Amino acid sequence: MDYKNLKITAATSGIRLIGRMDPEQDSPALDWTGSGIEFRFRGSDVWAELEAPARSPIMWMIALADGRPITRFPVEPGIRFYPLLLGMETDKVRTVTLMKETQCMSDNPEATVLLRSLRMAGKLEELPVRDLRIEFIGDSLTSGEGALAARNNEEWVTPWFTARGNYSWYACEALNAERSILSQSGGGVCWDWQHDPKNNMTDTYESTVGVLHGPEAEARGCTKPWDFASHPADIVCIRLLTNDIAGIGGEENLERDREKVLQGCMKLIRKVRKFNPGAKIVWIRPGREFHPELASEAISLLTAEGMRSLFTYTLPEYEEKDYGARAHPSAEWNRMAGELLAEFLKRLQETYCCGKMS
């Protein structure tokens, strides 16, 4: 069987890079949840050459054919080829998606997955255009933390994270949308779950992978400004506040920090609007115990100032029966949530289109 190798770069014809990564890198780095590649393949076999420069934590990948999982695997330290499709009917064409299931690990910025090449018995076909681009900004709920684990599992380990069993995947699948995720477990608008203001999702939003620091991250372009103009989002969904409220440390401290959180929400929305002037911004409100009214108030205040295309959306609460690991929702709950979100976003697109947004 004849195989040919094709180097993976941002300029490689027939390959779409998914998520934020520096396009000038010789080997693009997969850092964010759900970052990866997509291509249309006619042939029998295709392998991906990947590199894990760090021994731990272990990063997990998933390969899909036409949106359905084919294989899920850990990337071993070093460089090697991993099979994505084997023994397929050679005259059939399918869309292949390869993406990272594990989120950025800010405590281990050297840990990543580098895309090197494809080895194929077959050829690439032209990729169809997606209908929408949707960006998601969130915390562990958007990283899919715990969604693949058994109910009430208490391990915080990388195999239980998922970009596929994730509400954002199901929403984008229903809408034929290209997805980009910026999410970190424990992260918030103003501070993290321990009230540490260094770990917020606002200050580094305009960077390619702003949550990663240090020489290794800088070398692969994480600290570079993101080129919003070349990847304009149609919709930006924000799903934050849970950790801000958790980090306050109890209802008795809410009044102390309430105004800071409200102003933080407004700051994030203003920044998202600055870099995404044409996008609809949707704040997916947290659960009842995490003061979702703060998100609504921020949206109302900015709307009163004249900012347009701001919306809120509330997902159903999840209960213990819906748990995966560490009281996080399972993949089954994420499917339901994603499908509901897709219905809402579809109505938004139908109602506020052609520049007629409110």
C-alpha positions in Angstrom: 0.0 0.0 0.0 1.3 3.4 -1.0 1.5 6.0 1.8 2.3 9.7 1.4 3.2 12.1 4.1 1.7 15.6 4.4 3.1 18.2 6.8 0.5 20.0 8.9 0.7 23.7 9.0 -1.8 26.6 8.9 -1.1 26.9 5.2 -1.6 23.2 4.3 -4.4 23.0 1.7 -7.4 20.8 2.7 -6.7 21.0 6.5 -8.7 23.3 8.8 -7.1 24.3 12.1 -9.6 24.3 14.9 -9.3 26.6 17.9 -6.6 29.2 18.8 -3.0 28.4 18.0 -0.2 30.3 16.5 -0.4 29.9 12.7 3.3 30.7 12.2 4.5 27.7 14.1 6.2 24.9 12.2 4.3 22.4 14.2 1.0 24.0 15.5 0.4 23.4 19.2 -2.9 22.1 20.6 -3.4 23.8 23.9 -7.0 24.7 24.4 -9.8 22.2 24.9 -11.1 21.0 21.5 -8.2 22.4 19.5 -7.2 20.3 16.5 -7.6 19.8 12.8 -10.4 18.8 10.4 -10.1 17.4 6.8 -12.1 15.5 4.2 -10.5 12.2 3.4 -11.0 9.7 0.6 -9.0 6.5 1.1 -8.4 3.6 3.5 -5.9 4.6 6.1 -4.8 7.8 7.8 -2.3 8.3 10.6 -1.4 11.5 12.5 2.2 12.2 13.6 2.0 13.9 17.0 4.5 15.1 19.6 4.2 15.4 23.3 7.2 17.4 24.6 6.3 16.8 28.2 6.0 13.5 30.1 3.1 14.6 32.2 0.3 15.4 32.5 -0.9 13.0 29.9 -2.9 14.7 27.1 -5.8 12.8 25.5 -6.9 13.0 21.9 -10.0 11.9 20.0 -10.5 11.1 16.3 -13.9 11.2 14.7 -15.3 10.3 11.3 -18.3 12.4 10.3 -18.7 13.5 13.9 -18.7 9.9 15.4 -15.8 8.7 17.6 -13.4 6.2 16.0 -10.6 6.2 18.6 -9.6 8.0 21.8 -6.0 7.8 23.0 -3.3 9.3 25.2 -0.4 11.0 23.5 2.8 9.4 24.7 6.0 11.4 25.4 8.0 12.0 22.3 7.1 11.7 18.6 5.1 8.9 17.1 2.3 8.1 14.6 -1.3 7.3 15.8 -3.9 5.6 13.6 -7.0 7.6 13.0 -8.7 5.5 10.3 -7.7 2.0 9.2 -9.2 -0.4 6.6 -11.9 2.0 5.3 -13.6 1.6 1.9 -11.3 3.5 -0.5 -14.0 5.2 -2.6 -15.8 6.8 0.3 -15.2 10.3 1.6 -15.6 11.2 5.2 -14.8 14.3 7.4 -12.1 13.5 9.9 -11.7 15.5 13.1 -8.8 15.1 15.4 -8.9 17.2 18.6 -7.5 17.5 22.1 -9.8 16.3 24.8 -7.7 17.7 27.7 -7.7 21.4 28.7 -4.6 23.6 29.1 -2.6 22.9 32.2 -1.5 26.2 33.5 0.7 24.6 36.2 2.5 22.7 33.5 2.9 25.1 30.5 5.4 22.8 28.8 2.6 20.2 28.3 1.0 20.3 24.9 0.4 18.3 21.7 2.2 19.3 18.6 0.8 18.5 15.1 3.5 17.3 12.8 2.1 15.4 9.8 -0.5 13.1 8.3 0.4 9.7 6.7 -2.3 8.7 4.2 -3.3 5.9 1.9 -5.7 8.2 0.1 -6.1 11.9 -0.6 -7.7 15.0 0.9 -10.8 16.5 -0.6 -12.1 20.1 -0.3 -13.6 21.0 3.0 -17.1 22.5 3.1 -17.5 25.9 4.8 -19.1 25.9 8.2 -22.2 28.0 8.7 -21.1 29.8 11.9 -18.1 30.4 14.1 -18.8 30.2 17.9 -16.4 31.0 20.6 -16.9 29.7 24.2 -15.3 31.2 27.3 -15.7 29.2 30.4 -14.4 27.1 33.3 -14.4 23.4 34.1 -18.0 23.1 32.8 -16.8 24.2 29.4 -13.6 22.1 29.6 -15.9 19.0 30.0 -14.2 18.2 33.3 -15.4 14.9 34.8 -18.0 14.3 32.0 -16.6 10.8 31.1 -16.2 9.4 34.6 -18.6 7.3 36.5 -21.0 9.1 38.8 -19.4 10.5 42.0 -15.9 9.7 41.0 -13.5 12.0 42.9 -10.4 11.8 40.7 -9.0 15.0 39.1 -7.2 13.3 36.2 -6.9 14.1 32.5 -8.8 11.1 31.0 -12.1 12.4 32.4 -12.0 15.7 30.4 -13.7 15.8 27.1 -14.2 18.1 24.2 -16.6 15.8 22.4 -18.9 14.9 25.4 -19.3 18.6 26.0 -22.3 20.9 25.6 -20.4 23.2 23.3 -19.7 20.3 20.9 -23.4 19.2 20.7 -24.5 22.9 20.2 -22.0 23.4 17.3 -22.7 20.0 15.8 -26.4 20.9 15.6 -25.6 24.3 14.1 -22.8 23.2 11.7 -20.6 25.6 13.5 -16.8 25.9 13.8 -15.9 25.9 17.5 -13.2 27.6 19.6 -12.9 27.1 23.3 -11.1 29.1 26.0 -11.7 27.4 29.3 -9.9 26.5 32.5 -11.0 24.6 35.5 -11.4 26.8 38.5 -11.2 30.0 36.4 -13.5 33.0 36.7 -14.2 36.5 35.6 -12.3 38.2 38.4 -10.6 35.4 40.3 -10.5 31.6 40.6 -12.3 29.3 43.0 -9.7 30.2 45.7 -10.2 34.0 45.2 -6.8 34.3 43.4 -7.1 37.2 41.0 -4.1 35.9 38.9 -6.3 33.1 37.5 -9.0 35.0 35.7 -10.3 34.6 32.1 -10.6 38.3 31.4 -7.1 39.8 31.4 -5.5 37.6 28.8 -8.5 37.1 26.5 -6.8 38.8 23.6 -3.8 36.5 23.7 -3.7 33.3 21.7 -3.4 31.1 24.8 -3.1 33.7 27.6 -3.5 31.3 30.5 -0.1 29.7 29.8 3.1 31.5 30.7 6.8 30.8 30.7 9.5 30.2 28.0 7.9 27.0 26.6 4.5 28.7 26.1 6.2 31.8 24.6 8.1 29.7 22.2 5.0 28.2 20.7 3.2 31.5 20.4 0.9 31.4 23.3 1.5 35.0 24.4 1.0 36.4 20.9 -2.1 38.6 20.2 -4.9 36.6 18.6 -5.9 37.6 15.1 -9.6 38.2 15.6 -10.0 39.7 12.1 -9.0 36.4 10.4 -11.3 34.3 12.6 -14.4 36.5 13.2 -16.8 35.0 15.6 -20.6 35.1 14.9 -21.4 34.3 18.5 -19.4 34.4 21.7 -20.8 32.4 24.6 -19.6 33.1 28.1 -20.2 30.6 30.8 -18.5 32.0 33.9 -19.3 33.2 37.5 -19.4 29.8 39.3 -15.9 30.1 40.5 -16.1 33.8 41.2 -18.9 33.1 43.7 -17.3 30.0 45.1 -14.1 32.0 45.6 -15.9 34.6 47.7 -16.1 32.1 50.5 -19.7 32.3 51.6 -22.8 34.4 51.4 -21.6 36.5 54.3 -18.9 37.9 51.9 -21.1 38.5 48.9 -21.7 42.2 49.6 -18.0 42.8 50.0 -17.3 41.5 46.5 -20.6 41.9 44.7 -19.7 45.2 43.0 -16.3 43.8 42.0 -17.9 40.8 40.3 -20.5 43.0 38.5 -17.9 45.3 37.2 -15.7 42.3 36.2 -18.6 40.9 34.1 -19.0 44.3 32.4 -15.2 44.5 31.8 -15.2 41.1 30.1 -18.2 41.8 28.0 -16.7 45.1 26.8 -13.4 43.3 25.9 -15.3 40.6 24.0 -17.2 43.3 22.2 -14.0 45.3 21.3 -12.5 42.3 19.6 -15.7 40.8 18.2 -17.7 43.9 17.0 -20.1 41.9 14.9 -20.8 39.0 17.2 -23.8 38.2 19.4 -22.6 37.8 23.0 -24.5 35.3 25.1 -23.9 34.9 28.8 -24.9 31.4 29.9 -25.9 32.0 33.4 -24.6 29.8 36.3 -26.8 27.8 38.6 -29.1 29.4 41.1 -26.7 29.2 44.0 -24.1 31.1 42.1 -26.0 34.4 41.7 -26.9 34.3 38.0 -28.6 37.7 38.5 -25.1 39.3 38.4 -24.7 38.3 34.7 -28.2 39.6 33.9 -27.5 42.9 35.6 -24.2 43.3 33.7 -26.0 42.7 30.4 -28.8 45.1 31.4 -26.4 47.9 32.4 -24.4 47.6 29.2 -27.5 47.5 27.1 -28.7 50.7 28.8 -25.3 52.2 27.8 -26.1 51.4 24.2 -24.3 48.2 23.6 -26.3 45.8 21.4 -26.5 42.1 20.7 -26.2 41.1 24.3 -28.2 38.1 25.6 -28.5 35.7 28.5 -29.5 32.1 28.5 -30.2 29.7 31.4 -29.5 26.0 31.1 -31.4 23.5 33.3 -29.9 22.8 36.7 -28.0 19.5 37.0 -28.6 17.2 39.9 -26.7 14.3 41.5 -28.2 11.9 39.1 -26.5 13.9 36.3 -23.0 13.8 37.8 -19.8 12.5 36.4 -16.7 13.1 38.4 -16.4 15.7 41.2 -20.0 16.9 41.0 -19.6 17.9 37.3 -22.2 17.0 34.8 -22.0 13.9 32.7 -21.7 13.6 28.9 -25.4 12.7 28.8 -26.4 15.9 30.6 -24.0 17.8 28.3 -25.7 16.4 25.2 -29.1 17.7 26.5 -27.7 21.1 27.4 -25.9 21.5 24.1 -29.0 20.7 22.1 -31.1 23.2 24.1 -28.4 25.8 23.6 -28.4 25.1 19.9 -32.1 25.7 19.7 -31.7 29.1 21.5 -28.8 30.2 19.3 -30.7 29.1 16.1 -33.6 31.4 17.2 -31.1 34.2 17.8 -29.7 33.8 14.3 -33.1 33.7 12.7 -34.4 36.7 14.7 -31.4 39.0 14.7 -29.7 38.8 11.3 -28.7 41.0 8.4 -27.5 43.7 10.8 -30.9 43.9 12.6 -29.6 43.0 16.1 -30.8 44.3 19.4 
